[in-house]
Amino acid sequence: MIGKASIIAPDSSHWSLWLDAMRSPKPDVRQRAESLHLRLMDQGRVPLLSWHHLEELLGGKDDACAADRVASLQAMPFMAWLRLPPAQKGLGSIVDIFAAEVMAVCEGHSDLAAVRDHARQLLLMTGNGRQAIGEHGWVWEAIRPDIHSRQDHVTAVASLGSMQMFDKTQTVGALSKMYIANPATIRAKLSGIHQQAFQRALRGTDGDEVKARAIADAFIERTIAMGPASGSTVRDLLVSTLTGQGVDEAEIRDECVVGDLIRLGYFRSLLRVAAEVTGRSFASLKHVSMNLIPSFAIEEAIQAHRQPREKLPGSDLHDRHLAVLAAYCDVLYVDRRMSEDLLRVRRKEPGIDALMGDVRKASDFEMLLEKP
């Protein structure tokens, strides 16, 4: 809470329903949407906006709709948003949340709740809509092509991010005893991986074979580029891959489980990004433990406990990022699927449960109001 106000975080669908209703041709719908902000303020409820919301709000193909949404946001007299100082403009994303949490650890906070509380103080801004997203609508018109170009990347991450290409439960020592296959075997294996990637990409693109094949082709190209150099061993490949992500060679011991090192490498790659965002050196951040970073813990818990998905759209990735806001607002509004995912997390991870505020389902923008 800020003072006596509650910070509420609608998901992207709630924001879009609300903003679009403000331009509805139906007078009663338009009136209810236009009056919602005042009614929220009367209840002491402040809506929160992040980059992930805006990316989805502006990601459609309708230029007029995107412009209307920007204008409606700019006209809001009071809202909350994420921004990591010293930035003077722009909306914060999961990257900024992670960076703020890393800064909190560096400043001596040593448990998840304390890290979250300090990061919240760093991140949370309030003001009017123009202070949140800027004075000029043309900026967002200009950035829409970049948002569109990112959509295939986001879909690829959502579709292929959890692909299992080998047994991660093996130790470094056991894996190092294996041999790199001959070129013919590698080609056959890559063909199988391509087919697996293509099938998963179909689930992310709603059956669009052209897009799915492009995603699978790009994935194989990256896999080949990361392949072993001539004459190298399996251990050489492991070491070069992991050290490239920031794992020290001394940390790659025979008894280490490969999956644990991949997790550490991923976390260290996030620390590299945090170093860029905060202006600190990567070396000064390497001591930060992943066990102290709330956003990392929440996203991992969702990945571990969420329901199986038939479809794997890019919006899943946005939803996971937005779910982290459960630790940074008083009420997070989600759809039915994410509500069930977070309920599973709360049941199975008491420590994560303690970090999060209220989580509610909502199917309409007026459900953002507290019931009498």
TITORDO-473708 format. One record per residue (C-alpha): residue in one letter; x, y, z. Coordinates in steps of 0.2 Angstrom, whole numbers, padded with zeros to 4 digits, m for minus. Layout:
BEGIN
<atom residu="A" X="X" Y="Y" Z="Z"/>
...
***
This chain:
BEGIN
<atom residu="M" X="0000" Y="0000" Z="0000"/>
<atom residu="I" X="0005" Y="0018" Z="m0003"/>
<atom residu="G" X="m0002" Y="0028" Z="0012"/>
<atom residu="K" X="m0019" Y="0021" Z="0014"/>
<atom residu="A" X="m0021" Y="0017" Z="m0005"/>
<atom residu="S" X="m0020" Y="m0001" Z="m0012"/>
<atom residu="I" X="m0010" Y="m0004" Z="m0028"/>
<atom residu="I" X="m0020" Y="m0016" Z="m0039"/>
<atom residu="A" X="m0012" Y="m0024" Z="m0055"/>
<atom residu="P" X="m0025" Y="m0028" Z="m0068"/>
<atom residu="D" X="m0018" Y="m0040" Z="m0081"/>
<atom residu="S" X="m0016" Y="m0035" Z="m0099"/>
<atom residu="S" X="m0034" Y="m0041" Z="m0104"/>
<atom residu="H" X="m0042" Y="m0031" Z="m0090"/>
<atom residu="W" X="m0032" Y="m0015" Z="m0096"/>
<atom residu="S" X="m0037" Y="m0018" Z="m0114"/>
<atom residu="L" X="m0056" Y="m0021" Z="m0109"/>
<atom residu="W" X="m0056" Y="m0005" Z="m0099"/>
<atom residu="L" X="m0047" Y="0006" Z="m0112"/>
<atom residu="D" X="m0057" Y="0000" Z="m0126"/>
<atom residu="A" X="m0073" Y="0002" Z="m0117"/>
<atom residu="M" X="m0069" Y="0021" Z="m0115"/>
<atom residu="R" X="m0071" Y="0022" Z="m0134"/>
<atom residu="S" X="m0086" Y="0011" Z="m0135"/>
<atom residu="P" X="m0100" Y="0017" Z="m0147"/>
<atom residu="K" X="m0112" Y="0011" Z="m0133"/>
<atom residu="P" X="m0115" Y="0026" Z="m0121"/>
<atom residu="D" X="m0118" Y="0016" Z="m0106"/>
<atom residu="V" X="m0102" Y="0005" Z="m0108"/>
<atom residu="R" X="m0092" Y="0021" Z="m0112"/>
<atom residu="Q" X="m0099" Y="0030" Z="m0096"/>
<atom residu="R" X="m0095" Y="0015" Z="m0085"/>
<atom residu="A" X="m0077" Y="0014" Z="m0092"/>
<atom residu="E" X="m0074" Y="0033" Z="m0090"/>
<atom residu="S" X="m0080" Y="0033" Z="m0073"/>
<atom residu="L" X="m0071" Y="0018" Z="m0067"/>
<atom residu="H" X="m0055" Y="0028" Z="m0062"/>
<atom residu="L" X="m0064" Y="0039" Z="m0051"/>
<atom residu="R" X="m0074" Y="0025" Z="m0043"/>
<atom residu="L" X="m0057" Y="0016" Z="m0040"/>
<atom residu="M" X="m0050" Y="0032" Z="m0032"/>
<atom residu="D" X="m0065" Y="0033" Z="m0021"/>
<atom residu="Q" X="m0061" Y="0015" Z="m0015"/>
<atom residu="G" X="m0042" Y="0020" Z="m0012"/>
<atom residu="R" X="m0037" Y="0008" Z="m0027"/>
<atom residu="V" X="m0023" Y="0014" Z="m0038"/>
<atom residu="P" X="m0020" Y="0004" Z="m0055"/>
<atom residu="L" X="m0003" Y="m0002" Z="m0059"/>
<atom residu="L" X="0005" Y="m0002" Z="m0076"/>
<atom residu="S" X="0021" Y="m0010" Z="m0082"/>
<atom residu="W" X="0030" Y="m0012" Z="m0099"/>
<atom residu="H" X="0023" Y="m0030" Z="m0101"/>
<atom residu="H" X="0005" Y="m0022" Z="m0100"/>
<atom residu="L" X="0010" Y="m0009" Z="m0113"/>
<atom residu="E" X="0019" Y="m0021" Z="m0124"/>
<atom residu="E" X="0003" Y="m0032" Z="m0126"/>
<atom residu="L" X="m0009" Y="m0016" Z="m0127"/>
<atom residu="L" X="0001" Y="m0010" Z="m0142"/>
<atom residu="G" X="0005" Y="m0027" Z="m0150"/>
<atom residu="G" X="m0011" Y="m0028" Z="m0161"/>
<atom residu="K" X="m0011" Y="m0023" Z="m0179"/>
<atom residu="D" X="m0024" Y="m0010" Z="m0177"/>
<atom residu="D" X="m0015" Y="0007" Z="m0177"/>
<atom residu="A" X="m0030" Y="0017" Z="m0172"/>
<atom residu="C" X="m0034" Y="0006" Z="m0157"/>
<atom residu="A" X="m0016" Y="0007" Z="m0151"/>
<atom residu="A" X="m0017" Y="0026" Z="m0152"/>
<atom residu="D" X="m0033" Y="0027" Z="m0143"/>
<atom residu="R" X="m0026" Y="0016" Z="m0129"/>
<atom residu="V" X="m0011" Y="0027" Z="m0127"/>
<atom residu="A" X="m0022" Y="0043" Z="m0127"/>
<atom residu="S" X="m0033" Y="0035" Z="m0113"/>
<atom residu="L" X="m0018" Y="0030" Z="m0103"/>
<atom residu="Q" X="m0011" Y="0048" Z="m0104"/>
<atom residu="A" X="m0027" Y="0055" Z="m0099"/>
<atom residu="M" X="m0028" Y="0046" Z="m0082"/>
<atom residu="P" X="m0026" Y="0058" Z="m0068"/>
<atom residu="F" X="m0017" Y="0045" Z="m0056"/>
<atom residu="M" X="m0009" Y="0028" Z="m0058"/>
<atom residu="A" X="0006" Y="0018" Z="m0052"/>
<atom residu="W" X="0020" Y="0011" Z="m0062"/>
<atom residu="L" X="0037" Y="0003" Z="m0062"/>
<atom residu="R" X="0053" Y="0013" Z="m0065"/>
<atom residu="L" X="0070" Y="0010" Z="m0059"/>
<atom residu="P" X="0080" Y="0026" Z="m0054"/>
<atom residu="P" X="0089" Y="0035" Z="m0061"/>
<atom residu="A" X="0079" Y="0032" Z="m0077"/>
<atom residu="Q" X="0067" Y="0048" Z="m0079"/>
<atom residu="K" X="0056" Y="0040" Z="m0092"/>
<atom residu="G" X="0049" Y="0023" Z="m0098"/>
<atom residu="L" X="0040" Y="0009" Z="m0089"/>
<atom residu="G" X="0049" Y="m0005" Z="m0080"/>
<atom residu="S" X="0049" Y="m0023" Z="m0084"/>
<atom residu="I" X="0054" Y="m0039" Z="m0076"/>
<atom residu="V" X="0072" Y="m0034" Z="m0080"/>
<atom residu="D" X="0070" Y="m0019" Z="m0069"/>
<atom residu="I" X="0061" Y="m0029" Z="m0055"/>
<atom residu="F" X="0076" Y="m0042" Z="m0055"/>
<atom residu="A" X="0089" Y="m0027" Z="m0055"/>
<atom residu="A" X="0080" Y="m0019" Z="m0041"/>
<atom residu="E" X="0080" Y="m0035" Z="m0031"/>
<atom residu="V" X="0099" Y="m0038" Z="m0035"/>
<atom residu="M" X="0102" Y="m0020" Z="m0028"/>
<atom residu="A" X="0093" Y="m0024" Z="m0012"/>
<atom residu="V" X="0104" Y="m0039" Z="m0009"/>
<atom residu="C" X="0119" Y="m0029" Z="m0013"/>
<atom residu="E" X="0113" Y="m0016" Z="0000"/>
<atom residu="G" X="0113" Y="m0030" Z="0014"/>
<atom residu="H" X="0095" Y="m0036" Z="0013"/>
<atom residu="S" X="0096" Y="m0055" Z="0017"/>
<atom residu="D" X="0079" Y="m0063" Z="0015"/>
<atom residu="L" X="0066" Y="m0063" Z="0002"/>
<atom residu="A" X="0053" Y="m0052" Z="0011"/>
<atom residu="A" X="0066" Y="m0039" Z="0015"/>
<atom residu="V" X="0073" Y="m0039" Z="m0003"/>
<atom residu="R" X="0055" Y="m0037" Z="m0010"/>
<atom residu="D" X="0051" Y="m0023" Z="0002"/>
<atom residu="H" X="0067" Y="m0013" Z="m0003"/>
<atom residu="A" X="0065" Y="m0017" Z="m0021"/>
<atom residu="R" X="0047" Y="m0010" Z="m0020"/>
<atom residu="Q" X="0053" Y="0006" Z="m0013"/>
<atom residu="L" X="0065" Y="0008" Z="m0027"/>
<atom residu="L" X="0053" Y="0004" Z="m0041"/>
<atom residu="L" X="0036" Y="0010" Z="m0037"/>
<atom residu="M" X="0031" Y="0027" Z="m0044"/>
<atom residu="T" X="0015" Y="0036" Z="m0044"/>
<atom residu="G" X="0008" Y="0051" Z="m0054"/>
<atom residu="N" X="m0003" Y="0055" Z="m0069"/>
<atom residu="G" X="m0003" Y="0045" Z="m0086"/>
<atom residu="R" X="0008" Y="0057" Z="m0095"/>
<atom residu="Q" X="0021" Y="0055" Z="m0081"/>
<atom residu="A" X="0020" Y="0036" Z="m0083"/>
<atom residu="I" X="0021" Y="0034" Z="m0102"/>
<atom residu="G" X="0026" Y="0052" Z="m0108"/>
<atom residu="E" X="0018" Y="0067" Z="m0117"/>
<atom residu="H" X="0020" Y="0061" Z="m0135"/>
<atom residu="G" X="0009" Y="0048" Z="m0142"/>
<atom residu="W" X="0020" Y="0047" Z="m0158"/>
<atom residu="V" X="0034" Y="0039" Z="m0148"/>
<atom residu="W" X="0023" Y="0024" Z="m0146"/>
<atom residu="E" X="0017" Y="0024" Z="m0164"/>
<atom residu="A" X="0036" Y="0024" Z="m0168"/>
<atom residu="I" X="0040" Y="0009" Z="m0157"/>
<atom residu="R" X="0026" Y="m0002" Z="m0162"/>
<atom residu="P" X="0036" Y="m0010" Z="m0176"/>
<atom residu="D" X="0049" Y="m0015" Z="m0163"/>
<atom residu="I" X="0035" Y="m0023" Z="m0152"/>
<atom residu="H" X="0029" Y="m0032" Z="m0167"/>
<atom residu="S" X="0046" Y="m0039" Z="m0171"/>
<atom residu="R" X="0048" Y="m0045" Z="m0154"/>
<atom residu="Q" X="0032" Y="m0055" Z="m0154"/>
<atom residu="D" X="0040" Y="m0070" Z="m0164"/>
<atom residu="H" X="0055" Y="m0070" Z="m0151"/>
<atom residu="V" X="0043" Y="m0070" Z="m0137"/>
<atom residu="T" X="0033" Y="m0084" Z="m0145"/>
<atom residu="A" X="0049" Y="m0094" Z="m0148"/>
<atom residu="V" X="0054" Y="m0092" Z="m0129"/>
<atom residu="A" X="0037" Y="m0097" Z="m0123"/>
<atom residu="S" X="0036" Y="m0112" Z="m0135"/>
<atom residu="L" X="0053" Y="m0119" Z="m0134"/>
<atom residu="G" X="0060" Y="m0113" Z="m0117"/>
<atom residu="S" X="0056" Y="m0129" Z="m0108"/>
<atom residu="M" X="0062" Y="m0141" Z="m0122"/>
<atom residu="Q" X="0072" Y="m0156" Z="m0114"/>
<atom residu="M" X="0086" Y="m0160" Z="m0126"/>
<atom residu="F" X="0096" Y="m0171" Z="m0114"/>
<atom residu="D" X="0096" Y="m0179" Z="m0097"/>
<atom residu="K" X="0100" Y="m0164" Z="m0085"/>
<atom residu="T" X="0100" Y="m0176" Z="m0070"/>
<atom residu="Q" X="0117" Y="m0182" Z="m0075"/>
<atom residu="T" X="0133" Y="m0176" Z="m0066"/>
<atom residu="V" X="0147" Y="m0167" Z="m0075"/>
<atom residu="G" X="0158" Y="m0182" Z="m0072"/>
<atom residu="A" X="0146" Y="m0195" Z="m0080"/>
<atom residu="L" X="0142" Y="m0183" Z="m0095"/>
<atom residu="S" X="0161" Y="m0180" Z="m0098"/>
<atom residu="K" X="0164" Y="m0199" Z="m0101"/>
<atom residu="M" X="0153" Y="m0198" Z="m0116"/>
<atom residu="Y" X="0159" Y="m0195" Z="m0134"/>
<atom residu="I" X="0153" Y="m0182" Z="m0146"/>
<atom residu="A" X="0144" Y="m0191" Z="m0160"/>
<atom residu="N" X="0150" Y="m0192" Z="m0178"/>
<atom residu="P" X="0143" Y="m0179" Z="m0191"/>
<atom residu="A" X="0130" Y="m0191" Z="m0198"/>
<atom residu="T" X="0123" Y="m0195" Z="m0180"/>
<atom residu="I" X="0122" Y="m0177" Z="m0176"/>
<atom residu="R" X="0113" Y="m0173" Z="m0192"/>
<atom residu="A" X="0100" Y="m0186" Z="m0188"/>
<atom residu="K" X="0098" Y="m0180" Z="m0170"/>
<atom residu="L" X="0096" Y="m0162" Z="m0176"/>
<atom residu="S" X="0082" Y="m0168" Z="m0188"/>
<atom residu="G" X="0073" Y="m0175" Z="m0173"/>
<atom residu="I" X="0076" Y="m0159" Z="m0162"/>
<atom residu="H" X="0070" Y="m0149" Z="m0177"/>
<atom residu="Q" X="0054" Y="m0159" Z="m0178"/>
<atom residu="Q" X="0051" Y="m0157" Z="m0159"/>
<atom residu="A" X="0054" Y="m0139" Z="m0160"/>
<atom residu="F" X="0042" Y="m0137" Z="m0175"/>
<atom residu="Q" X="0028" Y="m0146" Z="m0166"/>
<atom residu="R" X="0030" Y="m0136" Z="m0150"/>
<atom residu="A" X="0030" Y="m0120" Z="m0161"/>
<atom residu="L" X="0014" Y="m0125" Z="m0169"/>
<atom residu="R" X="0006" Y="m0125" Z="m0151"/>
<atom residu="G" X="0013" Y="m0107" Z="m0149"/>
<atom residu="T" X="0008" Y="m0100" Z="m0166"/>
<atom residu="D" X="m0010" Y="m0107" Z="m0166"/>
<atom residu="G" X="m0006" Y="m0119" Z="m0179"/>
<atom residu="D" X="0003" Y="m0107" Z="m0191"/>
<atom residu="E" X="0015" Y="m0119" Z="m0200"/>
<atom residu="V" X="0025" Y="m0105" Z="m0209"/>
<atom residu="K" X="0029" Y="m0096" Z="m0192"/>
<atom residu="A" X="0032" Y="m0112" Z="m0183"/>
<atom residu="R" X="0044" Y="m0118" Z="m0196"/>
<atom residu="A" X="0054" Y="m0102" Z="m0195"/>
<atom residu="I" X="0055" Y="m0103" Z="m0176"/>
<atom residu="A" X="0061" Y="m0121" Z="m0177"/>
<atom residu="D" X="0074" Y="m0116" Z="m0191"/>
<atom residu="A" X="0081" Y="m0102" Z="m0181"/>
<atom residu="F" X="0082" Y="m0113" Z="m0165"/>
<atom residu="I" X="0092" Y="m0126" Z="m0175"/>
<atom residu="E" X="0103" Y="m0112" Z="m0182"/>
<atom residu="R" X="0107" Y="m0107" Z="m0164"/>
<atom residu="T" X="0110" Y="m0125" Z="m0159"/>
<atom residu="I" X="0122" Y="m0128" Z="m0173"/>
<atom residu="A" X="0131" Y="m0111" Z="m0169"/>
<atom residu="M" X="0134" Y="m0117" Z="m0151"/>
<atom residu="G" X="0140" Y="m0134" Z="m0156"/>
<atom residu="P" X="0157" Y="m0142" Z="m0152"/>
<atom residu="A" X="0173" Y="m0136" Z="m0161"/>
<atom residu="S" X="0182" Y="m0149" Z="m0170"/>
<atom residu="G" X="0192" Y="m0161" Z="m0159"/>
<atom residu="S" X="0183" Y="m0155" Z="m0143"/>
<atom residu="T" X="0176" Y="m0166" Z="m0129"/>
<atom residu="V" X="0159" Y="m0166" Z="m0121"/>
<atom residu="R" X="0167" Y="m0158" Z="m0105"/>
<atom residu="D" X="0175" Y="m0144" Z="m0117"/>
<atom residu="L" X="0158" Y="m0141" Z="m0123"/>
<atom residu="L" X="0150" Y="m0140" Z="m0106"/>
<atom residu="V" X="0164" Y="m0128" Z="m0099"/>
<atom residu="S" X="0163" Y="m0116" Z="m0114"/>
<atom residu="T" X="0144" Y="m0115" Z="m0113"/>
<atom residu="L" X="0143" Y="m0112" Z="m0095"/>
<atom residu="T" X="0158" Y="m0101" Z="m0093"/>
<atom residu="G" X="0150" Y="m0090" Z="m0107"/>
<atom residu="Q" X="0135" Y="m0088" Z="m0096"/>
<atom residu="G" X="0146" Y="m0082" Z="m0081"/>
<atom residu="V" X="0149" Y="m0099" Z="m0072"/>
<atom residu="D" X="0167" Y="m0100" Z="m0066"/>
<atom residu="E" X="0176" Y="m0115" Z="m0072"/>
<atom residu="A" X="0181" Y="m0120" Z="m0054"/>
<atom residu="E" X="0162" Y="m0122" Z="m0051"/>
<atom residu="I" X="0160" Y="m0135" Z="m0064"/>
<atom residu="R" X="0165" Y="m0150" Z="m0054"/>
<atom residu="D" X="0163" Y="m0168" Z="m0058"/>
<atom residu="E" X="0150" Y="m0171" Z="m0044"/>
<atom residu="C" X="0139" Y="m0156" Z="m0050"/>
<atom residu="V" X="0122" Y="m0160" Z="m0057"/>
<atom residu="V" X="0122" Y="m0153" Z="m0075"/>
<atom residu="G" X="0104" Y="m0146" Z="m0072"/>
<atom residu="D" X="0110" Y="m0136" Z="m0057"/>
<atom residu="L" X="0124" Y="m0129" Z="m0067"/>
<atom residu="I" X="0112" Y="m0124" Z="m0081"/>
<atom residu="R" X="0101" Y="m0116" Z="m0068"/>
<atom residu="L" X="0116" Y="m0106" Z="m0061"/>
<atom residu="G" X="0121" Y="m0101" Z="m0079"/>
<atom residu="Y" X="0104" Y="m0094" Z="m0083"/>
<atom residu="F" X="0104" Y="m0085" Z="m0067"/>
<atom residu="R" X="0121" Y="m0078" Z="m0070"/>
<atom residu="S" X="0116" Y="m0072" Z="m0087"/>
<atom residu="L" X="0102" Y="m0062" Z="m0079"/>
<atom residu="L" X="0115" Y="m0055" Z="m0067"/>
<atom residu="R" X="0124" Y="m0049" Z="m0083"/>
<atom residu="V" X="0109" Y="m0039" Z="m0088"/>
<atom residu="A" X="0106" Y="m0032" Z="m0071"/>
<atom residu="A" X="0124" Y="m0026" Z="m0071"/>
<atom residu="E" X="0120" Y="m0016" Z="m0087"/>
<atom residu="V" X="0104" Y="m0009" Z="m0080"/>
<atom residu="T" X="0112" Y="m0004" Z="m0063"/>
<atom residu="G" X="0129" Y="0002" Z="m0069"/>
<atom residu="R" X="0138" Y="m0010" Z="m0058"/>
<atom residu="S" X="0151" Y="m0023" Z="m0063"/>
<atom residu="F" X="0146" Y="m0041" Z="m0066"/>
<atom residu="A" X="0160" Y="m0046" Z="m0055"/>
<atom residu="S" X="0152" Y="m0036" Z="m0040"/>
<atom residu="L" X="0136" Y="m0045" Z="m0043"/>
<atom residu="K" X="0142" Y="m0063" Z="m0044"/>
<atom residu="H" X="0140" Y="m0066" Z="m0026"/>
<atom residu="V" X="0121" Y="m0063" Z="m0026"/>
<atom residu="S" X="0112" Y="m0079" Z="m0022"/>
<atom residu="M" X="0097" Y="m0084" Z="m0033"/>
<atom residu="N" X="0088" Y="m0089" Z="m0017"/>
<atom residu="L" X="0086" Y="m0071" Z="m0012"/>
<atom residu="I" X="0078" Y="m0065" Z="m0028"/>
<atom residu="P" X="0059" Y="m0065" Z="m0026"/>
<atom residu="S" X="0055" Y="m0063" Z="m0045"/>
<atom residu="F" X="0067" Y="m0078" Z="m0049"/>
<atom residu="A" X="0059" Y="m0088" Z="m0035"/>
<atom residu="I" X="0041" Y="m0084" Z="m0041"/>
<atom residu="E" X="0044" Y="m0088" Z="m0059"/>
<atom residu="E" X="0053" Y="m0104" Z="m0055"/>
<atom residu="A" X="0039" Y="m0109" Z="m0044"/>
<atom residu="I" X="0026" Y="m0106" Z="m0058"/>
<atom residu="Q" X="0036" Y="m0116" Z="m0070"/>
<atom residu="A" X="0037" Y="m0130" Z="m0058"/>
<atom residu="H" X="0019" Y="m0131" Z="m0053"/>
<atom residu="R" X="0008" Y="m0124" Z="m0066"/>
<atom residu="Q" X="m0005" Y="m0134" Z="m0076"/>
<atom residu="P" X="0001" Y="m0142" Z="m0092"/>
<atom residu="R" X="m0003" Y="m0132" Z="m0107"/>
<atom residu="E" X="m0010" Y="m0137" Z="m0124"/>
<atom residu="K" X="m0006" Y="m0121" Z="m0132"/>
<atom residu="L" X="0011" Y="m0112" Z="m0129"/>
<atom residu="P" X="0008" Y="m0094" Z="m0135"/>
<atom residu="G" X="0019" Y="m0079" Z="m0131"/>
<atom residu="S" X="0006" Y="m0072" Z="m0120"/>
<atom residu="D" X="0011" Y="m0086" Z="m0108"/>
<atom residu="L" X="0028" Y="m0077" Z="m0105"/>
<atom residu="H" X="0020" Y="m0060" Z="m0102"/>
<atom residu="D" X="0008" Y="m0069" Z="m0090"/>
<atom residu="R" X="0023" Y="m0076" Z="m0080"/>
<atom residu="H" X="0031" Y="m0060" Z="m0079"/>
<atom residu="L" X="0016" Y="m0051" Z="m0073"/>
<atom residu="A" X="0013" Y="m0064" Z="m0060"/>
<atom residu="V" X="0028" Y="m0058" Z="m0051"/>
<atom residu="L" X="0018" Y="m0042" Z="m0048"/>
<atom residu="A" X="0009" Y="m0052" Z="m0035"/>
<atom residu="A" X="0024" Y="m0048" Z="m0023"/>
<atom residu="Y" X="0023" Y="m0030" Z="m0028"/>
<atom residu="C" X="0005" Y="m0025" Z="m0027"/>
<atom residu="D" X="m0010" Y="m0027" Z="m0015"/>
<atom residu="V" X="m0021" Y="m0036" Z="m0027"/>
<atom residu="L" X="m0016" Y="m0045" Z="m0044"/>
<atom residu="Y" X="m0030" Y="m0048" Z="m0056"/>
<atom residu="V" X="m0027" Y="m0063" Z="m0067"/>
<atom residu="D" X="m0037" Y="m0075" Z="m0079"/>
<atom residu="R" X="m0043" Y="m0092" Z="m0074"/>
<atom residu="R" X="m0028" Y="m0101" Z="m0079"/>
<atom residu="M" X="m0015" Y="m0091" Z="m0070"/>
<atom residu="S" X="m0026" Y="m0090" Z="m0055"/>
<atom residu="E" X="m0025" Y="m0109" Z="m0054"/>
<atom residu="D" X="m0006" Y="m0109" Z="m0057"/>
<atom residu="L" X="m0004" Y="m0097" Z="m0043"/>
<atom residu="L" X="m0015" Y="m0107" Z="m0031"/>
<atom residu="R" X="m0004" Y="m0122" Z="m0035"/>
<atom residu="V" X="0011" Y="m0112" Z="m0030"/>
<atom residu="R" X="0003" Y="m0105" Z="m0014"/>
<atom residu="R" X="m0001" Y="m0123" Z="m0009"/>
<atom residu="K" X="0016" Y="m0131" Z="m0012"/>
<atom residu="E" X="0028" Y="m0116" Z="m0009"/>
<atom residu="P" X="0024" Y="m0108" Z="0008"/>
<atom residu="G" X="0038" Y="m0096" Z="0007"/>
<atom residu="I" X="0032" Y="m0090" Z="m0010"/>
<atom residu="D" X="0014" Y="m0089" Z="m0003"/>
<atom residu="A" X="0021" Y="m0077" Z="0011"/>
<atom residu="L" X="0028" Y="m0065" Z="m0002"/>
<atom residu="M" X="0012" Y="m0063" Z="m0012"/>
<atom residu="G" X="m0003" Y="m0051" Z="m0010"/>
<atom residu="D" X="m0021" Y="m0055" Z="m0015"/>
<atom residu="V" X="m0024" Y="m0064" Z="m0031"/>
<atom residu="R" X="m0041" Y="m0063" Z="m0039"/>
<atom residu="K" X="m0050" Y="m0068" Z="m0055"/>
<atom residu="A" X="m0059" Y="m0055" Z="m0065"/>
<atom residu="S" X="m0068" Y="m0056" Z="m0082"/>
<atom residu="D" X="m0073" Y="m0038" Z="m0084"/>
<atom residu="F" X="m0065" Y="m0021" Z="m0080"/>
<atom residu="E" X="m0078" Y="m0017" Z="m0067"/>
<atom residu="M" X="m0073" Y="m0032" Z="m0057"/>
<atom residu="L" X="m0057" Y="m0021" Z="m0052"/>
<atom residu="L" X="m0069" Y="m0013" Z="m0040"/>
<atom residu="E" X="m0070" Y="m0019" Z="m0022"/>
<atom residu="K" X="m0087" Y="m0026" Z="m0019"/>
<atom residu="P" X="m0098" Y="m0017" Z="m0007"/>
***
